[in-house]
Amino acid sequence: MSLQYMLDNNVSRYVQADTLEELAEKLGMPADALVKTIDDFNSYTDGETVDPLGRVAFSGIKIETAPFYAYPRSPAVHHTMGGVLIDAKTRALNLSGEVIDGLYCAGEITGVLHGANRVGGNAIVDFVVFGRIAGEQAAKGE
Ligand SMILES: Cc1cc2nc3c(=O)[nH]c(=O)nc-3n(C[C@H](O)[C@H](O)[C@H](O)COP(=O)(O)OP(=O)(O)OC[C@H]3O[C@@H](n4cnc5c(N)ncnc54)[C@H](O)[C@@H]3O)c2cc1C
């Protein structure tokens, strides 16, 4: 899908503008804040200024040549780490590690598989594999 297609068909609400001020207006955000953010970013890319957030891996490409493109984004929860402890049969365990009878858990509600970081794609395998086991275990009542 090309950028032009996205602009022509309002995909993801992409907007195009010849100035940053016009871009800000189309996005419904304060123009001075956007211009300052871009100015600051540009100054970090060539090491002119040290990024206060400590980022160093910039491409070296400044955002300064029109036309400018943007689309609105908002934060969302992607995956919640941590959760109910289960055993290999998906039986929920209490704080002492004892099985809680009749309670089976799988997927994102569990907190066993991913450790401190989740590798992309693992969550789907997690709920497919352990969801099946949980269903079988619950049907057998084991
Ligand atoms: C935008 C986005 C992109 C993602 N991309 C990936 C990816 O590429 N690869 C990957 O591995 N993971 C990805 N994830 C994470 C993954 O989708 C989730 O971790 C996974 O869907 C969790 O599956 P789940 O079955 O445990 O929970 P859910 O998918 O949240 O299912 C829980 C279900 O329970 C239902 N429910 C809730 N309360 C009740 C109730 N009281 N009674 C009955 N039903 C109820 C809900 O409606 C829901 O259908 C992504 C997540 C997001 C948000």
PDBQT file of the ligand as one rigid body, heavy atoms in Angstrom, charges set to zero:
ROOT
HETATM    1  C1  LIG A 201      -2.833  -4.076  18.759  1.00  0.00    +0.000 C 
HETATM    2  C2  LIG A 201      -2.272  -5.379  19.257  1.00  0.00    +0.000 A 
HETATM    3  C3  LIG A 201      -1.462  -6.130  18.443  1.00  0.00    +0.000 A 
HETATM    4  C4  LIG A 201      -0.949  -7.347  18.884  1.00  0.00    +0.000 A 
HETATM    5  N1  LIG A 201      -0.153  -8.073  18.066  1.00  0.00    +0.000 NA
HETATM    6  C5  LIG A 201       0.315  -9.252  18.460  1.00  0.00    +0.000 A 
HETATM    7  C6  LIG A 201       1.115 -10.046  17.587  1.00  0.00    +0.000 A 
HETATM    8  O1  LIG A 201       1.396  -9.673  16.446  1.00  0.00    +0.000 OA
HETATM    9  N2  LIG A 201       1.585 -11.222  18.048  1.00  0.00    +0.000 N 
HETATM   10  C7  LIG A 201       1.294 -11.677  19.302  1.00  0.00    +0.000 A 
HETATM   11  O2  LIG A 201       1.717 -12.763  19.657  1.00  0.00    +0.000 OA
HETATM   12  N3  LIG A 201       0.545 -10.948  20.151  1.00  0.00    +0.000 NA
HETATM   13  C8  LIG A 201       0.044  -9.751  19.762  1.00  0.00    +0.000 A 
HETATM   14  N4  LIG A 201      -0.720  -9.006  20.621  1.00  0.00    +0.000 N 
HETATM   15  C9  LIG A 201      -0.999  -9.517  21.958  1.00  0.00    +0.000 C 
HETATM   16  C10 LIG A 201      -2.069 -10.623  21.859  1.00  0.00    +0.000 C 
HETATM   17  O3  LIG A 201      -3.067 -10.214  20.940  1.00  0.00    +0.000 OA
HETATM   18  C11 LIG A 201      -2.706 -10.848  23.228  1.00  0.00    +0.000 C 
HETATM   19  O4  LIG A 201      -1.702 -11.118  24.185  1.00  0.00    +0.000 OA
HETATM   20  C12 LIG A 201      -3.649 -12.040  23.114  1.00  0.00    +0.000 C 
HETATM   21  O5  LIG A 201      -4.713 -11.739  22.247  1.00  0.00    +0.000 OA
HETATM   22  C13 LIG A 201      -4.197 -12.420  24.467  1.00  0.00    +0.000 C 
HETATM   23  O6  LIG A 201      -5.075 -13.499  24.243  1.00  0.00    +0.000 OA
HETATM   24  P1  LIG A 201      -6.017 -13.986  25.371  1.00  0.00    +0.000 P 
HETATM   25  O7  LIG A 201      -6.907 -15.033  24.753  1.00  0.00    +0.000 OA
HETATM   26  O8  LIG A 201      -5.236 -14.371  26.574  1.00  0.00    +0.000 OA
HETATM   27  O9  LIG A 201      -6.868 -12.696  25.813  1.00  0.00    +0.000 OA
HETATM   28  P2  LIG A 201      -7.869 -11.836  24.935  1.00  0.00    +0.000 P 
HETATM   29  O10 LIG A 201      -7.552 -11.918  23.485  1.00  0.00    +0.000 OA
HETATM   30  O11 LIG A 201      -7.885 -10.495  25.606  1.00  0.00    +0.000 OA
HETATM   31  O12 LIG A 201      -9.239 -12.592  25.142  1.00  0.00    +0.000 OA
HETATM   32  C14 LIG A 201      -9.985 -12.447  26.329  1.00  0.00    +0.000 C 
HETATM   33  C15 LIG A 201     -11.438 -12.582  25.916  1.00  0.00    +0.000 C 
HETATM   34  O13 LIG A 201     -12.245 -12.662  27.098  1.00  0.00    +0.000 OA
HETATM   35  C16 LIG A 201     -13.383 -11.879  26.878  1.00  0.00    +0.000 C 
HETATM   36  N5  LIG A 201     -13.912 -11.517  28.210  1.00  0.00    +0.000 N 
HETATM   37  C17 LIG A 201     -13.436 -10.603  29.058  1.00  0.00    +0.000 A 
HETATM   38  N6  LIG A 201     -14.185 -10.574  30.169  1.00  0.00    +0.000 NA
HETATM   39  C18 LIG A 201     -15.142 -11.504  30.004  1.00  0.00    +0.000 A 
HETATM   40  C19 LIG A 201     -16.216 -11.960  30.821  1.00  0.00    +0.000 A 
HETATM   41  N7  LIG A 201     -16.430 -11.457  32.029  1.00  0.00    +0.000 N 
HETATM   42  N8  LIG A 201     -16.999 -12.925  30.331  1.00  0.00    +0.000 NA
HETATM   43  C20 LIG A 201     -16.782 -13.461  29.097  1.00  0.00    +0.000 A 
HETATM   44  N9  LIG A 201     -15.774 -13.079  28.296  1.00  0.00    +0.000 NA
HETATM   45  C21 LIG A 201     -14.965 -12.124  28.754  1.00  0.00    +0.000 A 
HETATM   46  C22 LIG A 201     -12.927 -10.710  26.078  1.00  0.00    +0.000 C 
HETATM   47  O14 LIG A 201     -14.000 -10.094  25.379  1.00  0.00    +0.000 OA
HETATM   48  C23 LIG A 201     -11.951 -11.393  25.109  1.00  0.00    +0.000 C 
HETATM   49  O15 LIG A 201     -12.596 -11.880  23.947  1.00  0.00    +0.000 OA
HETATM   50  C24 LIG A 201      -1.258  -7.799  20.187  1.00  0.00    +0.000 A 
HETATM   51  C25 LIG A 201      -2.111  -7.049  21.001  1.00  0.00    +0.000 A 
HETATM   52  C26 LIG A 201      -2.601  -5.855  20.551  1.00  0.00    +0.000 A 
HETATM   53  C27 LIG A 201      -3.529  -5.064  21.443  1.00  0.00    +0.000 C 
ENDROOT
TORSDOF 0
